[in-house]
Amino acid sequence: MFSKGILLSSLQFLKTIKTIPWSIQRFMRQKSYLHTTPDAVIKLLMPSGMILEYNGFYHLSTKGEGYLPDDTLFSFFKTDETKETIRSFLKETILHVKPQWATHLYKGRREWVGSLEDGLEKRELLELFQSLDLLEGSNDSILSWWDSLAQAFAPSSERNLEIGREGEKRSILYEEYRVGKKPYWEALESNFSGYDLLSVTDRGEDTPLRIECKASRNSYRFHVSRREWEKAVGFVEYLFHFWHLGRNELFVLPVPFLKGHIPIEQGKGVWENSLFSFSREELVPFLAPIPEESSVLN
């Protein structure tokens, strides 16, 4: 149901019925419509509220009109502005159609691709996502696209994305300021790696440094999962970045500092998620110096 051909055909159908409503009976009798079938177009547009049925005709809804690109059918994917419109259209249809593969979107881009079964559907999805820059782009618009769908389809325990993403973005800027180059944004590709960023220990060095980012708007509380902790103690160079977003403060926490606060397992008790709650005074020794002119604080 989701392919470049089906989206092109659906968008063209919206453009067509904007001026001339299409007879339901006549449209559904057609064997094909552009790059797909009439049935595929209707199954995409009707649940999303893009079209309406009235007096035996398909009509363009107010919602559907908001997704009409100005381009012709053959240039829908050509400009950044048009791509943005189509990405928004795609997101809206995914939210309403709820394809099975969407339940894996919250895991990150690489994990989502890996969850797809080999076959025609996977090839079509990858072609579609690639054409809309969704598999490689990382600007705010594309990041927001992935995060909004992740919020919609993730289990309840995985839905606190907005604050965490803000911490990750600030840590990327901080690491670029600190070592002179951007770290690799691992969390964008996978939520199962046990760290968010892959940086280096110092400017001019190539020793890898893994960073797990935590953030809070107005407290000094954050959670660490068992997976994250096992990664932390398994690498020689690993740090926790904790951002107090309200005060624009970064605390760079080494593993040994947190180790003394990790829960102790006894008997059959096993911890899966640990809550850390500190006072600012306890974290001040780890406060990172950030010049006021640094874009990290903007």
C-alpha positions as CSV (number, residue, x, y, z in Angstrom):
1,M,0.0,0.0,0.0
2,F,2.9,2.4,0.5
3,S,5.1,2.9,-2.5
4,K,6.3,5.8,-4.6
5,G,3.9,4.8,-7.3
6,I,0.9,4.7,-5.0
7,L,1.7,8.0,-3.4
8,L,2.2,9.6,-6.9
9,S,-1.1,8.3,-8.0
10,S,-2.9,9.3,-4.8
11,L,-1.6,12.9,-5.0
12,Q,-2.6,13.1,-8.7
13,F,-6.1,11.9,-7.8
14,L,-6.4,14.6,-5.2
15,K,-5.3,17.2,-7.8
16,T,-7.8,15.8,-10.3
17,I,-10.9,15.8,-8.1
18,K,-10.1,19.3,-6.8
19,T,-11.8,20.7,-9.9
20,I,-14.0,17.8,-11.1
21,P,-15.4,15.2,-8.6
22,W,-15.0,11.6,-9.8
23,S,-17.9,9.2,-10.0
24,I,-17.3,6.4,-7.4
25,Q,-18.7,3.7,-9.7
26,R,-16.8,4.9,-12.7
27,F,-13.5,5.2,-10.9
28,M,-13.7,1.8,-9.1
29,R,-14.5,0.1,-12.4
30,Q,-11.1,1.0,-13.9
31,K,-8.6,-1.7,-14.0
32,S,-5.7,0.7,-13.2
33,Y,-5.1,4.3,-12.3
34,L,-1.7,5.7,-13.2
35,H,0.9,3.6,-11.3
36,T,-1.5,1.5,-9.3
37,T,-5.1,0.5,-8.9
38,P,-8.1,2.5,-7.9
39,D,-8.6,0.4,-4.8
40,A,-5.0,1.2,-3.6
41,V,-5.6,4.9,-4.0
42,I,-8.9,4.8,-2.0
43,K,-7.5,2.6,0.7
44,L,-4.8,5.3,1.3
45,L,-6.9,8.4,1.0
46,M,-10.2,7.4,2.6
47,P,-9.0,6.5,6.1
48,S,-6.8,9.6,6.2
49,G,-9.8,11.9,5.5
50,M,-8.3,13.2,2.3
51,I,-11.4,12.5,0.3
52,L,-15.1,12.4,0.9
53,E,-17.9,10.3,-0.6
54,Y,-21.0,12.4,-1.5
55,N,-23.9,11.7,-3.9
56,G,-22.0,8.9,-5.6
57,F,-18.8,11.0,-6.2
58,Y,-15.4,11.3,-4.6
59,H,-14.8,14.9,-3.5
60,L,-11.6,16.5,-2.2
61,S,-11.8,17.3,1.5
62,T,-10.4,20.4,3.2
63,K,-7.7,18.2,4.7
64,G,-6.8,16.7,1.4
65,E,-6.5,20.1,-0.2
66,G,-3.8,21.0,2.3
67,Y,-1.5,18.4,0.9
68,L,-1.7,19.3,-2.8
69,P,1.8,20.1,-4.2
70,D,1.9,22.8,-6.9
71,D,4.2,20.6,-9.1
72,T,3.1,18.3,-11.9
73,L,3.0,14.5,-11.4
74,F,6.4,14.1,-12.9
75,S,8.2,16.5,-10.6
76,F,6.5,15.8,-7.2
77,F,9.8,14.6,-5.7
78,K,12.0,17.3,-7.2
79,T,12.1,20.3,-4.8
80,D,12.7,20.4,-1.1
81,E,9.4,22.3,-0.6
82,T,7.5,19.6,-2.4
83,K,9.3,16.8,-0.6
84,E,8.3,18.4,2.7
85,T,4.7,18.4,1.6
86,I,4.9,14.7,0.6
87,R,6.6,13.7,3.8
88,S,3.7,15.3,5.7
89,F,1.2,13.5,3.5
90,L,3.0,10.2,4.0
91,K,3.1,10.7,7.8
92,E,-0.6,11.5,7.9
93,T,-1.5,8.4,5.9
94,I,0.8,6.1,8.0
95,L,-0.9,7.4,11.2
96,H,-4.4,6.5,9.9
97,V,-3.7,3.4,7.9
98,K,-1.4,1.9,10.6
99,P,0.6,-0.6,8.5
100,Q,2.2,-3.4,10.5
101,W,5.7,-2.2,9.7
102,A,5.0,1.1,11.4
103,T,5.1,-0.5,14.8
104,H,8.9,-0.7,14.4
105,L,9.5,3.0,13.5
106,Y,10.3,3.9,17.1
107,K,13.4,1.7,17.1
108,G,15.4,4.0,14.9
109,R,16.0,4.1,11.2
110,R,18.6,1.3,10.9
111,E,16.5,-0.9,13.2
112,W,13.4,-0.2,11.2
113,V,15.0,-1.1,7.9
114,G,16.3,-4.3,9.5
115,S,12.8,-5.2,10.7
116,L,11.4,-5.3,7.1
117,E,11.1,-8.7,5.5
118,D,12.9,-9.1,2.2
119,G,10.6,-8.8,-0.7
120,L,8.7,-6.3,-2.9
121,E,7.2,-4.3,0.0
122,K,10.6,-3.7,1.5
123,R,12.1,-2.6,-1.9
124,E,9.1,-0.2,-2.5
125,L,9.3,1.3,1.0
126,L,13.1,1.9,0.8
127,E,12.7,3.5,-2.6
128,L,9.9,5.8,-1.2
129,F,11.8,6.7,1.9
130,Q,15.0,7.3,0.0
131,S,13.3,9.6,-2.5
132,L,12.1,11.7,0.4
133,D,15.5,11.9,2.1
134,L,14.1,10.0,5.1
135,L,16.8,7.4,5.4
136,E,19.8,9.8,5.5
137,G,18.7,13.3,6.2
138,S,18.9,14.7,9.8
139,N,17.6,18.2,9.7
140,D,15.0,19.3,12.2
141,S,12.1,18.6,9.8
142,I,13.2,15.0,9.1
143,L,14.0,14.4,12.8
144,S,10.5,15.7,13.7
145,W,9.0,13.4,11.1
146,W,10.6,10.3,12.6
147,D,10.0,11.3,16.2
148,S,6.3,12.1,15.7
149,L,5.7,8.6,14.2
150,A,7.8,7.0,16.9
151,Q,5.7,8.7,19.6
152,A,2.5,7.4,17.9
153,F,3.6,3.7,17.5
154,A,6.1,3.2,20.4
155,P,5.1,1.2,23.5
156,S,4.2,3.6,26.4
157,S,7.6,3.0,28.0
158,E,9.4,4.4,24.9
159,R,7.4,7.6,24.4
160,N,9.5,10.3,26.2
161,L,11.3,11.3,23.1
162,E,11.1,15.1,22.9
163,I,13.2,16.0,25.9
164,G,15.7,13.2,25.2
165,R,16.1,14.4,21.6
166,E,16.8,18.0,22.8
167,G,19.6,16.6,25.0
168,E,21.1,14.7,22.1
169,K,21.1,17.7,19.8
170,R,22.8,19.9,22.5
171,S,25.4,17.2,23.1
172,I,26.1,17.0,19.4
173,L,26.8,20.8,19.3
174,Y,28.9,20.5,22.5
175,E,31.0,17.7,21.2
176,E,31.6,19.6,17.9
177,Y,32.8,22.5,20.0
178,R,34.9,20.3,22.2
179,V,36.7,18.1,19.6
180,G,36.1,20.0,16.4
181,K,33.8,17.6,14.6
182,K,30.3,16.2,14.9
183,P,29.8,12.9,16.6
184,Y,27.9,10.1,14.9
185,W,24.3,10.2,15.9
186,E,23.7,6.6,16.8
187,A,20.4,7.1,18.5
188,L,18.9,8.3,15.3
189,E,19.6,4.9,13.7
190,S,19.0,2.6,16.6
191,N,17.5,2.8,20.1
192,F,19.1,-0.5,21.1
193,S,22.8,0.3,21.0
194,G,23.1,1.4,24.6
195,Y,24.5,4.9,23.8
196,D,23.3,7.9,21.8
197,L,26.5,9.4,20.3
198,L,29.8,8.1,19.1
199,S,32.5,10.8,19.5
200,V,36.2,10.8,20.2
201,T,38.1,11.4,23.5
202,D,39.8,14.6,22.4
203,R,40.6,17.0,19.6
204,G,42.9,15.3,17.1
205,E,42.4,11.9,18.7
206,D,40.6,8.9,17.1
207,T,39.9,6.9,20.3
208,P,36.1,6.3,20.3
209,L,34.0,7.8,23.1
210,R,30.5,6.6,23.6
211,I,28.0,9.0,25.1
212,E,24.6,8.4,26.6
213,C,22.5,11.6,26.7
214,K,20.0,12.4,29.5
215,A,17.9,15.5,29.9
216,S,15.4,17.2,32.2
217,R,13.6,20.5,31.9
218,N,13.6,21.4,35.6
219,S,15.0,18.6,37.8
220,Y,18.2,16.6,38.3
221,R,16.5,13.2,37.8
222,F,17.1,10.8,35.0
223,H,16.7,7.1,34.2
224,V,19.4,4.6,33.1
225,S,18.3,1.3,31.6
226,R,20.1,-1.9,32.2
227,R,21.1,-2.1,28.6
228,E,22.7,1.4,28.8
229,W,24.5,0.5,32.0
230,E,25.9,-2.8,30.7
231,K,27.3,-0.9,27.7
232,A,28.7,1.8,30.0
233,V,30.7,-0.7,32.1
234,G,31.7,-2.6,29.0
235,F,33.6,0.2,27.3
236,V,36.8,1.9,28.4
237,E,35.6,5.3,27.2
238,Y,32.0,6.0,28.0
239,L,30.3,9.1,29.5
240,F,26.8,10.2,30.5
241,H,25.8,13.7,29.4
242,F,23.0,15.1,31.6
243,W,21.4,18.4,30.5
244,H,19.3,20.6,32.8
245,L,17.5,22.2,29.9
246,G,15.9,24.9,32.1
247,R,19.3,26.2,33.2
248,N,21.2,25.3,30.0
249,E,23.7,23.3,32.0
250,L,25.6,20.2,31.0
251,F,27.0,17.8,33.5
252,V,29.5,15.2,32.1
253,L,29.2,12.2,34.4
254,P,31.8,9.4,34.4
255,V,30.8,5.8,34.9
256,P,32.5,5.4,38.3
257,F,30.4,8.3,39.7
258,L,27.2,6.6,38.9
259,K,28.4,3.1,39.8
260,G,28.0,3.9,43.5
261,H,24.3,4.6,43.0
262,I,23.4,1.6,40.9
263,P,20.9,-0.7,42.6
264,I,22.2,-3.9,44.1
265,E,20.6,-7.2,42.9
266,Q,19.8,-9.8,45.6
267,G,18.2,-13.2,45.4
268,K,15.8,-13.2,42.5
269,G,15.5,-9.5,42.2
270,V,16.8,-8.0,38.9
271,W,16.7,-4.3,38.1
272,E,15.8,-3.2,34.5
273,N,15.6,0.6,34.9
274,S,17.3,2.8,37.5
275,L,16.2,6.3,38.6
276,F,18.9,8.7,39.6
277,S,17.9,11.8,41.6
278,F,20.6,14.3,42.6
279,S,20.8,17.8,43.9
280,R,22.6,20.4,41.8
281,E,25.4,20.6,44.4
282,E,26.1,16.9,44.0
283,L,26.6,17.4,40.2
284,V,28.4,20.7,40.2
285,P,31.9,19.0,40.1
286,F,30.9,17.6,36.7
287,L,29.6,20.9,35.2
288,A,31.0,21.3,31.8
289,P,32.4,24.7,30.8
290,I,30.6,26.1,27.8
291,P,31.5,29.5,26.5
292,E,28.5,31.9,26.5
293,E,28.9,32.5,22.8
294,S,28.7,28.8,22.0
295,S,25.7,27.8,19.8
296,V,25.1,24.9,22.3
297,L,23.2,27.3,24.5
298,N,21.1,28.8,21.7
